């Protein structure tokens, strides 16, 4: 397979911790995951709205391939608590370093943008903030409350960090009553030391399990990347672990390498391979599964939420019969 080397001249700014790593040439993407550059006028309107409110989006910071499609539909995933993460995951394009102090005005600015965009459903995520005593849980709660006030019809999905060594953090977020609590496992346990070294697999599982125990009415959700060298049996085991934690919604998408200093793509999983994973996940009992090469945690999140509610209603009706 041919390769294409991409030199990121911002690497010394965004990822200083990766500068010493050997280069991993970026492989040419197969046809099924190539996307067109965004040109729709609404895309530019959405970008301008984010800029005017001083907001950060994971769509840009994580170099999401779906940004053109989503922003053209006025869907944007807000990334709160700054653009600098205290972790240094080898798959992630978000900058690493010492974050700035939290901005007290951010919850209201996020809420104002949600109202102006007229969102039916909003996804709110964040960088990891290991520097904060609660990992940013109170800030998540403040954003949820502000959105509820400014856009009461909007359903809210949070995609949180793992809150590692932050006792009580999950409770703070759950008490703010998001509609969906998402936390991504990202990969299989064997690959955590190289792919997600600052995290702990079983802490992430415990977080998802604790949310469901604290409030069974909140939908829980998690996502995995494939193509990092994991095995099929390992993916099956993660699915089983998530079902034991009573997670409702599973997303699976293709890992795409941001720069030559990031983890290499071991495999481009075919659409047929994703369809097989989706069928297996549904058989394990997830209420909803989204598994395609371009699936990301917040991709089509509004439509997915509607399906998630319908699936639960069907499940409850069946249990009542």
C-alpha positions in Angstrom: 0.0 0.0 0.0 1.4 3.4 -0.9 2.1 5.9 1.9 1.9 9.6 2.3 4.0 11.5 4.8 2.4 14.6 6.3 4.5 17.1 8.2 2.7 19.0 10.8 4.6 22.3 11.4 2.5 22.9 14.5 3.6 19.7 16.1 6.1 21.4 18.4 3.2 23.6 19.7 0.4 21.1 19.9 2.3 17.9 20.8 5.7 18.7 22.3 5.6 15.4 24.2 5.5 13.5 20.9 8.4 15.3 19.2 10.9 12.6 20.2 8.9 9.7 18.8 9.9 8.0 15.5 7.8 9.0 12.5 4.9 6.7 11.5 4.2 7.5 7.8 0.5 8.2 7.2 -1.1 5.7 4.9 -3.3 6.7 2.0 -6.9 6.4 3.1 -9.2 3.9 1.2 -12.0 5.3 -0.8 -14.7 4.5 1.7 -13.3 7.0 4.3 -12.3 9.9 2.1 -14.4 13.1 2.6 -14.7 16.3 0.6 -13.5 19.6 1.9 -16.4 21.7 3.4 -17.9 24.3 1.1 -21.5 24.7 2.3 -22.4 28.3 3.4 -23.9 27.1 6.6 -20.6 25.5 7.5 -19.0 28.9 7.5 -21.9 30.4 9.5 -21.5 27.8 12.2 -17.7 28.4 12.3 -18.3 32.1 12.7 -20.8 31.5 15.5 -18.3 29.5 17.4 -15.6 32.2 16.9 -17.9 35.0 17.9 -18.8 33.2 21.2 -15.2 32.3 21.9 -15.9 28.6 21.9 -13.7 25.6 21.3 -15.1 22.5 19.4 -13.8 19.0 19.4 -14.7 19.0 15.7 -11.8 21.2 15.0 -9.4 20.3 17.7 -9.6 16.5 17.1 -9.6 17.0 13.3 -12.9 15.2 12.8 -13.4 14.0 9.2 -17.2 14.7 9.5 -16.9 18.4 10.3 -18.1 19.6 6.9 -21.2 17.5 7.1 -22.1 18.3 10.7 -21.4 22.0 10.6 -23.4 22.3 7.4 -26.3 21.1 9.5 -25.5 23.4 12.4 -24.3 20.5 14.5 -21.2 21.2 16.6 -19.7 19.4 19.6 -18.7 22.0 22.2 -15.4 21.3 24.0 -15.4 23.0 27.3 -12.6 23.9 29.8 -10.1 25.0 27.1 -8.2 23.5 24.2 -5.3 22.1 26.2 -5.4 18.6 27.7 -3.4 17.3 30.7 -3.1 13.9 29.0 -1.0 12.8 26.0 -2.9 10.0 24.3 -1.1 8.7 21.3 -4.2 8.8 19.1 -5.5 12.3 19.9 -4.9 15.5 18.1 -5.9 17.8 20.9 -3.0 19.8 22.2 -1.2 18.7 25.4 0.1 21.0 28.1 -0.8 23.1 31.2 -4.4 24.4 30.7 -5.5 27.8 31.6 -7.9 28.6 34.5 -11.6 27.8 33.9 -13.7 30.7 32.5 -16.7 31.5 34.6 -18.5 32.9 31.5 -18.1 29.7 29.4 -21.4 28.0 30.5 -23.5 30.9 29.4 -21.6 31.3 26.2 -22.1 27.7 25.3 -25.8 28.0 26.2 -26.2 31.1 24.0 -24.6 29.3 21.1 -26.9 26.3 21.5 -29.9 28.5 21.6 -28.8 30.5 18.5 -28.1 27.3 16.5 -31.5 25.9 17.5 -30.1 22.5 18.4 -32.5 19.7 19.2 -29.6 17.8 20.8 -26.2 19.0 21.9 -23.0 17.1 22.7 -20.7 18.7 25.3 -17.2 17.3 25.8 -14.0 18.5 27.3 -10.3 18.0 27.6 -8.9 16.0 30.5 -8.4 18.4 33.5 -6.3 16.4 35.9 -5.2 19.7 37.4 -8.6 20.3 38.9 -9.7 18.8 42.2 -13.0 17.5 40.6 -11.7 17.0 37.1 -14.1 19.7 35.9 -17.3 17.9 37.0 -18.8 21.1 38.5 -18.1 23.0 35.3 -19.9 20.3 33.3 -22.8 20.6 35.7 -22.8 24.4 35.3 -22.9 24.1 31.5 -25.8 21.6 31.6 -27.8 23.9 33.9 -27.1 26.9 31.6 -28.2 25.1 28.5 -31.4 23.9 30.3 -32.2 27.5 31.0 -31.4 29.0 27.6 -32.7 26.1 25.5 -35.1 24.0 27.5 -36.2 21.9 24.5 -32.7 20.8 23.7 -31.6 17.4 24.9 -28.1 17.2 26.4 -25.3 14.6 25.9 -22.1 14.9 27.8 -18.9 13.1 26.8 -16.7 13.3 29.9 -13.2 12.4 30.9 -12.7 9.4 33.1 -12.4 11.5 36.3 -9.5 9.3 37.4 -8.8 9.8 41.2 -11.6 12.4 41.4 -14.0 10.9 44.0 -17.6 12.2 43.7 -17.1 13.7 40.3 -19.5 11.4 38.5 -22.2 12.2 41.1 -21.9 15.9 40.4 -22.5 15.5 36.7 -25.3 13.0 37.2 -27.1 15.3 39.6 -27.2 17.9 36.8 -29.3 15.4 34.8 -27.9 15.1 31.3 -29.9 13.0 29.0 -26.9 10.9 27.8 -23.7 10.3 29.7 -20.9 9.2 27.3 -17.4 8.1 28.2 -15.3 6.4 25.5 -13.2 3.4 26.3 -11.4 4.1 23.0 -9.5 0.8 22.7 -9.0 -2.6 24.2 -7.2 -3.1 27.6 -4.0 -4.5 26.0 -3.4 -1.3 24.1 -4.0 1.2 26.9 -0.3 1.5 27.9 0.6 2.7 24.4 -2.6 4.3 23.2 -4.2 5.7 26.3 -1.3 5.7 28.9 -2.9 8.2 31.3 -6.1 6.2 31.7 -7.1 3.0 33.3 -9.5 0.6 31.5 -11.4 -0.5 34.6 -11.7 3.0 35.9 -13.5 3.9 32.7 -15.8 0.9 33.0 -16.5 1.7 36.7 -17.5 5.3 35.7 -20.1 4.0 33.2 -21.4 1.5 35.7 -21.6 4.1 38.5 -23.6 6.5 36.3 -26.2 3.8 35.5 -26.4 2.9 39.2 -26.8 6.5 40.3 -29.6 7.2 37.8 -30.9 4.3 35.6 -32.9 6.7 33.5 -29.8 8.4 32.0 -28.7 6.7 28.8 -25.1 5.6 28.9 -22.8 5.4 25.9 -19.3 4.5 25.0 -17.1 4.3 21.9 -14.2 2.4 20.4 -11.7 3.0 17.7 -10.7 0.1 15.5 -7.6 -0.3 13.3 -5.0 0.1 16.1 -3.9 -3.5 16.2 -6.7 -4.9 18.3 -8.0 -8.4 17.7 -11.6 -9.4 17.0 -11.8 -11.4 20.2 -10.6 -8.4 22.2 -13.4 -6.2 20.7 -15.9 -8.9 21.7 -14.6 -8.9 25.3 -15.0 -5.1 25.5 -18.5 -5.3 24.2 -19.3 -7.9 26.9 -17.7 -5.6 29.6 -19.8 -2.7 28.5 -23.0 -4.8 28.6 -22.1 -5.9 32.2 -22.0 -2.2 33.0 -25.4 -1.9 31.3 -24.2 0.6 28.7 -27.0 1.4 26.2 -25.3 2.7 23.1 -22.0 1.6 21.5 -20.2 3.5 18.7 -17.3 2.1 16.7 -15.3 4.0 14.1 -12.0 3.8 12.2 -8.9 5.3 13.8 -7.3 7.9 11.6 -3.7 9.0 12.3 -3.5 12.8 12.8 0.3 13.3 12.3 3.4 11.2 11.7 4.1 11.3 15.5 0.8 9.7 16.4 0.1 6.0 16.6 0.1 4.3 13.3 -3.0 2.8 11.6 -2.6 -1.0 11.8 -5.6 -1.7 9.6 -8.4 0.0 7.7 -11.4 -2.0 8.6 -13.8 -2.4 5.6 -17.5 -1.4 5.7 -18.3 -5.1 5.7 -16.2 -5.6 8.8 -18.0 -2.7 10.6 -21.4 -4.2 9.6 -20.3 -7.5 11.2 -19.2 -5.7 14.4 -22.6 -3.9 14.5 -24.5 -7.2 14.1 -22.5 -8.8 16.9 -23.0 -5.8 19.2 -26.8 -5.8 18.6 -26.9 -9.5 19.5 -25.2 -8.7 22.8 -28.1 -6.5 23.8 -27.1 -2.8 23.2 -30.1 -0.6 22.7 -28.3 1.1 19.8 -25.2 0.5 17.8 -23.5 2.8 15.3 -20.5 1.2 13.5 -19.1 2.6 10.3 -15.7 3.8 9.3 -16.6 7.5 9.8 -18.6 7.0 13.0 -17.5 9.3 15.8 -19.0 9.7 19.3 -21.2 12.7 18.3 -21.8 11.9 14.7 -25.5 12.0 14.0 -26.0 12.3 17.8 -29.4 14.0 17.5 -30.9 11.4 15.2 -29.3 8.6 17.3 -30.9 10.0 20.5 -34.3 9.8 19.0 -33.6 6.1 18.1 -32.3 5.5 21.5 -35.5 6.7 23.2 -37.6 4.7 20.8 -35.6 1.6 21.5 -36.0 2.0 25.2 -39.8 2.5 24.9 -40.0 -0.7 22.8 -37.9 -2.6 25.4 -40.1 -1.3 28.3 -43.3 -2.2 26.4 -42.0 -5.7 25.7 -41.1 -6.2 29.3 -44.6 -5.1 30.4 -46.4 -7.6 28.2 
